[in-house]
Amino acid sequence: MSKPDIKIDMDSFQSTLDLLKNSIDEFKSYTTSFRDNTRDQLGSFKSDFIDKVDALLDNMKNDMNTDLVDKLNWIHQSGQSILDEMRRSDEEISSVIKGASS
């Protein structure tokens, strides 16, 4: 009985990695841009409440879960390394096969 072949669509794998990277970047920018844009919109108002909201937004500078972002970046980098190694191995095997058939 033969073992089943593992078939991976490398273009699809790359698309998934690209989507993950874009999602990470969007998550990071959404967090910082929300805070910055909100502060900008409140800048023209003068009141104690707005000052407190501004202080609250200032305290939210570190609100992004950096551990989550670091883990997502690690997953992306690991996936990219795996894909790069698969492509390199595929090219080596292809060269060997072409050399053997000559």
Secondary structure as GFF3:
##gff-version 3
##sequence-region A 1 102
A	DSSP	alpha_helix	10	42	.	.	.	ID=ss1
A	DSSP	alpha_helix	48	59	.	.	.	ID=ss2
A	DSSP	three_ten_helix	60	62	.	.	.	ID=ss3
A	DSSP	alpha_helix	66	101	.	.	.	ID=ss4
###
